[in-house]
């Protein structure tokens, strides 16, 4: 059975090590047929953008073409007339995904290292440089000691040197181009980063006579006054585009095939968790989550731990979005105007709700649902794609809610003490009072779990308590364990959601039995906690009972 390529986005490594590979090489044929000069593919994280660029690199790259040709044996592209373009062009590939840091200087230095490394890897072309000044510039950039101006022109300069050496125009591939821009915006040095990145892209992609093709990937298309406003030769293919839509993510047929190979099925439960995305006119599943499911064979939210959602958190905390969030988390669709180009400048307008909703679309938190046309208008509706994304969404919104409301509520210390003293009546009264202020969440156990865990958020910063959520303990997984560091008191907390108020007591009794049968207290026993308490909280709408 083939190994599963989790976290591997190097095409050569996947093929040579015989990892399971879904053939997406037809994208090369489509790309050559399109004849576009500059292309930007935008997709959410972990949907195969980096693997596609790696595939293009190994296909087009004139360096080591004899070694690389066998990588495509048996793939779609090997039978295409487009094989005449195999190994024809010099390629520059830049990976910006690690251009992160707490300061502009950190990102600048990382970028300098990336570019100097590329120059060193291609140092064999120096023998073709006849102009002494060009030779000095090459060595300056290669050494990592070049000026800012030389760094900003480095890709443009390298394309001309490569064309001079190989007598062929150059393909430039830039992966996750928007990572440093996003980092600068979140951490307060956006203008400096734009001043650094914009000349690099402009000089290498616009009006560059040595350029054959430029291909970028990212999550956002940065538009407006930002990056591509002066580009008149840019083709953008995003989550709403029909072209190339099948090359990012796994189609339903591809998903069925890989699940069958690993003795699994595309059941309703699997689709509910990982399906639901619509890119253009294609339904796709999250490839990262499907691969992890094949590996672990457990339905869990794998995607939420794969990347940063700091920009989402920042903007959700600044923009009033109560009503649409309520509808989304209730499983409804919402309509908003799809905007092909989001600008970072527009995020400063806290009243611009449409920009935030479009951000949720391109980052994968909502997806296309349907269009409705009438005589006078057309509306486009979007929804949360699946349970996995919904859980991540709830965690983000819950986290914001904790900071804005829950931590500052009155009698907080008495509430915490009531858990330690097993005062169930106080806990119940307290929760029922606070639940009255909650209005824009769906009735899902994961929400109430997160909401209640937020009530313990101060304990998370305390040196006197240990709070563990969804902890494997005993014969199962407890919802929350609270333990004093001195081991005097420990509390097992179990949450349940009742579909009707009349069933709440029955569910509470069942939860009590569940704690005992599955030995959720076992970890506390092993820690030699002296006093172990068990608390069950059952929610129904805005009511809670504590037993």
N, C-alpha and C positions, 0 to 999 in steps of 0.2 A: 504494500500500500504506500502510495506516495506521501512524503511529508507535507505538512501544511505550511504555506509561506506567510506566517503571521509576522507582520512588521518588516518584511523584506520587499523593498521596492527597486532592487537592482535586477534588471531583466536577465543579464548574463548569469548571475548567481542562481536565479530561479531555474533557468534552463539547464545549466551544467550540473546542478545538484538534483535534478529531476523532481522538483517540487510540483505540486498540482498547479497547473497553469490553464487559465481560461483564455483562449486565443482571441486577442483584441487587435491583431495585426492588420485587419482590414482598415483600421484608422489611418494607416500609412497611405493606402490607396486613395482613401477619401481626401486626405490632406493634399496629395499630389494632383488629384483631379480638380480640387478647389482652386489651386493656384494662387491662394492668398499670400500676400507679402508678410503681413504681421497678424498673428492670431493670439487671442487671449482666451484661455479656457478657465472659467470660474466654477468651482464646485465646493461643497462643504468638505471639511477635513476627512481624511481616510476614505476617499472614494476613487483612488487609483490615479491621481494626477501625476505623482512622482514616477510611478511605474511606466506610464505612457511616455513621459519625457526620456526615461532611461531606454525604453524600446526604440524611440526615434534616434537617440544618440548612437546605439549600436548598429542601427540600420544604415544611417547616412554617413557615419564617420569614416573618412578616408584612411585614418590611421588604424592599423591592424585589421584591415578589412578581410584579409585572407583567413585570419583566425575567427573572426566574428560571423562569417557567412553561414557556418554550420548551425549557428544558434537558431536560424529561421527555418531549418529543415522541417518539413511537414506542416508548417503553419500556412494560413491562408495566403499571406503575402508571397510565399515562395512560389506559388503557381500564378502569380499576377505578372502582367507585362511591366509593372512598376519595379520589378527586380532590376531593371536596367539602371535604376538610380541607387542601387545598393553600393555603399562604400564610395560614393562619388564626391562628397563634399567634406571639407574641414568643418569641425563642429566645436563650438564653445558652449560648455554647459556650466551654468551657475546655479548653485543651490542656496537660496536665501532663508531656508526654514530655521536655521540656527542663528540668524541675525537678531538676537534678543539680548536685552541687558537693561540695567537700571540707569544707564546714562548714554548720551550721544557718543561719548568717547569710546565706550565699550563696543558699540555697534560699528563705529568707524574702524576700530582696530581689527575686529573680526572680518569686516569686509576687505580690508587691506590684506589680511592673511589669505582669504579665499582667492583673491585675484593674483597675488604673488605666487601662490601654489599652482594656479593654472599656467602662469607664465613659465614656471620652472618645468612643469610637465611638458611644455611645448618648446623647450629651449633648443631643440634640434633645428628649429627654423631660423635660428640666429645666423647660421652659415649662409643664408640667402640674403641677409640684410647688407646692402652695399653702402648705404648712406650712414656715415659715422654718427650723425646726430640721432638718427633713428635707432642705431645700435645702443647708444647711451641711454635713450629713453627706455628701451626694452630692459636693459640691465637695471635701471633705476626702479622700475616697477617690479621686476623679478626679485629684487633685493628686499622689497617691502619698505623701502626708505624714500619712496617717491613723494612728490608734493600732492596736495589735494587736487589740483588741477590735472595732474598726470593721472591720478587715480580715477577721476571722473571721466577722463577720455580714454581710459585703458582698454575698454572693450572695443571701442571704435578703432583704436590704434592696432589692436591685436587682429581684428578682422582684415585690415589692410596688409599686415605682415603675413598672415596666413594665405591670403589671396596671392600675394607676391611669391610665396614659396610653392604653393600647390597649383597655381594657375586656375583655380576654381573659386567661385564665390562661396561665402561662409554662412552656415546655419548657426544661429544663436538661440540657445534654450535657457530660459530662466524660470526656475521652480520656486513657487511661493514668493513671488515678487513683492507681495504686500505685507509680508511679515514685519520687516523693520518699520514700515509706515504705521502699521497698527500698534507696534510697540511704542513708537514715538508719540502717538496720539494719547495712548493710555497713561504714559509716564511723564508727559509734559514737555517733550522736546520735538514735537511734530514739525515745526518750521525748520529746525536744523536738519532733521532727517530728510525732509522734502528737498531742501537745498542740496543735500548730498546725492540723493537717489535720482532726482529728476534729470540732471545733466547726463548721468550714466545711461539712462534709458533713451533719452532724446538723441544723444550723439551716436549711439549704437544702432538704433532702430529707425530713425527718421533721416532720410536723405543720405544714407550710407551706401555708397556705390559698391562697396565690397560685400554687401549683404545679399544672400540668396533668400533667406527666410528667417523670421524671428518668431518664436513661439514662447508664450509665457503662460504660467498657471498661477492661480491664487484663489482666494475665497471671495474677495471683493473686486469689482471694477472701480477703481478710484477715479472719479470723473470731476466735472465742474472745473474749478480753477486749479485742480490738482495736477494730475500726471499726464493724462492722455488728451487733454483738451485741444492740443495743437496737432494731434495725429489725425490725418485724413485718410490713412491707409490701414486702419485697425479694424479687424473683424473680431467681434466678441461673441463667444458661444457660452451662454450661461444656463442656469437650471430651467429656463423657459424656452430654450432653443431646441428645435427639432434635430438639426444637424449635430452629429457626434454624440447624441444623447445615450446611445447604447454602449459607449466605450467607458463610461464612468459608472461604477456599480455593477452588480450582477442582475441581468434580466431574470425573469421568472424561470425561463427554461434553463438558463445557466445555473440558477440556484437549485433547481430540481436535480440537475446532473451531479453537481458536487455533493449534495446531500445524499443522493443515492450511492455515490462512490464510497462515502464514509458510513454507509448503512443507516442513514437517517431519511426522514421524509419531510416534505414541505407541508406540514400540518397547519391547521388554522392557527394554532398557538404560535408557531414559528412565524407565520405571516403577520400575525398581530404584533409581534415583537419587533421584527426587522424589515418588513415590507412597507409599502405605503408611499414611497417616494415616487413622484412623477417628474421626470426630466424630459421636457419637450413633450413628445407623444409616446414615451416609453415608461412603463412601470419597472422600477428597479428596487432591489434589496440592498441594504447596507453591506458592502463586501467585508469590511473589517469585522462586523458582528457575526456574519455567516461563517467566516473562517474560524473565529473563536468558538462559535457554537459547534462546529465540526470537531474542533480539538477537545473541548471540555464536555460537550454533549449536555450542557445545562443551559436553560433559558435564563439568561442574566443580561443586564444592561451593560454591554461591553463598550459601547461607543462613548458613553459619558466620561470615561476616564482617559480619553485619547488626546485631549488638547485643551488649550486655554479658551475659556469663554469670558475673559475679563472685560472685553468690550461690551458684550451683551449685558453683563452685570452692571457695568458703569452706566450705561444708557437707561436700563430699566429702573435704576435707582433715581434717575434724574427726570424721566418723562412719565407723566400720568397716563397709564395704559390699562387702568382697572377693568373697564368694560370689555375690550377685546380679549384680554387674558382670561377673564371669567368665561367667555364663550368658548375659547379654544380648549380650556381645561375641562369643560363640560362635554367636549366631543363635537361641538358645533364648528361650522366654517365661518370665516369672517371675510368680508370683501374689502379690498383696498386697491389703490392704483399701483400697478406694477411699474417700477421705475428701473430702466436698464442701467442707470448710472447713479450710484450713491456717492455723495461727497462727504468727506470728513468735516468740511466746513459747515455743512448743514446740520451735523450732529450737535453743534453748539446752540441751535435753535430748539429749545426744550419743548416747544409747542408743535414741532414738526413730527407728528405721530407717524405719518406715512413713511418717512425715512427709516424709523425704527422697525416698522413692520416689514419693510423691504430687507432690512438687515437680517431679521429672523428668517426670511425666505432664503437668502443666499447662503446663510450659515447652516441651513438644514433643520431649523426648529419648526418651520412650517413648510408645506409643499402645496403645489397646485391641486385644487379639487375640481372646480368646474367653472364654466362661463354661463352666464344667463343674459340673454339679449331680449330687449324690448324695442318698441318702436322708437324710443327716444334715447336709449342708453344701453350700454353693455357693462356688466359687472363681472369681475373675476374674483372667485372665492378661493380661499386657502385654508388649510387645516393642519393640525399636528399629524405627522405621518404615521406614528406607531407608538406603542407602549414604552419602548426604550427611550425615545426622545421625550415623551411626556414625563417620565420619571426625572430626567435631567432638567427639564423645564421647571418642574415643581420644586426641585432642589434649589434652583437659581432664585426663583421668586420667593420661596420660603426664607432663604438666606437674607434677602433684602428686607423681608417682613420682620425678621428677628431684629435687624439693626434699627429699623425705623420705629417699631412699636413694642415688641415683646420685652426686650431687655429693660425698657424704662417703666414697665408697669408697676403699679404700687403693690406693696406687700409681697414683693418678690422673694425676700429671704424667708418669710413665713411659709410660702408655697414650697420652697426647696426643703425646708425643715419638716414639712408635713410628710414628705416621702420618707425621710429618714426615721420619723417617729411613727410611721404607718397610720397617719391620720387620714383615712380614706374619705371621710365626710368633708373635710376641709378641701382636699384635692378636687372632689366632685363639684363642690360649690364654686370653687375658684375657676375651674375649666368652663363650667356652664356660663359663668359671668363673662369670661373672655371670648367664648365662642360666639357671643352675640355680635361682636365687632368684626367677625370674619364673614366676608360676603362674596369674594370672587375666586373661590376654589371649588373644585368638584368634590363630590363625596367619594373619595378613594382612600383606601387604607394607607397608601404611601404618603398622601398629603397629611393625614392626621399623625402618622408616625413622624414625619418631618416637622410638623407644627409642634408636637409635644417635645421632640428632641430639641427644638429651638428654645423651649422653656428652660432647658438645662444648659443653655449656651454659656452662661457665666461660669458654670462648673468646669467647662472645658478649658478655661483660662486659669483655673485655680490649681494650686499645688497640693491641695488637700483631697481632691477627688479624681477618680478615673471614670470616664463615661465611654462606654463602648456601644456601638449601634450595629445591629444585624450580625452579632458575634456568633461564630460556630462554637457551641458549648454543649456538653452532654451528648444527647442523641439528635440534636437539631440546632436550629438557629433562633436565639432569643432576639426580641426586638431591641431592648435596651438593658444594659447592666450598669448599675451605679455602685461604685465601691469607694469607701473612704480609704485613703492611703494607709492609715493606721490599722486597717482591717477590723475596726470595731463594728461597722455596719455595712451591709451590702443589700442592694435591692434589685430584684428581677422584675422588669416591667414588660408586660405583653399588651399590644394594641389590637383591637378588633373593630371591624366596621360591620354594623348590622343594617340589613336592608329595611327593616321595620322596627319601630319602637317596641312592639310587643315581644320581639325576639331577643331583646338586649340581655335580659337576665339569663336566658338559656345559653346565649353565646358566652357570657361571662363565666358560667359554670364550666362550659367546655374548655375555655381558655385556661382555667385553673387546673383542670385535669391534664391539659396539654403540657403545662409547665412541669407537672410531676412526672408524667409518662416519659417526656423527652429530657428530663433532668437538666433544665435550663440553668439551674442553680449550681451545677457541678463545678464550674470554674471558680465560683465563690468558695465552695467547699475546699477545693484544692489550694486556694489562697489562704485557707484557714481563717476565713471571716467568721467572727464570733456570732453576729446576729444577722440572719438572712431573712429578708422580707420579700413577699410576693404580691405584686399589685397588677391587677387587670383593669384596663380602661377600654370600655366599649363606646364607640361613637355612633350616633345616628343623626345626620344633619347637624343642627346646632345644639344637640343634647349629648351629654356624656354621663355614664355611670362608672363608678370606681368600686371594685370589689377585691 
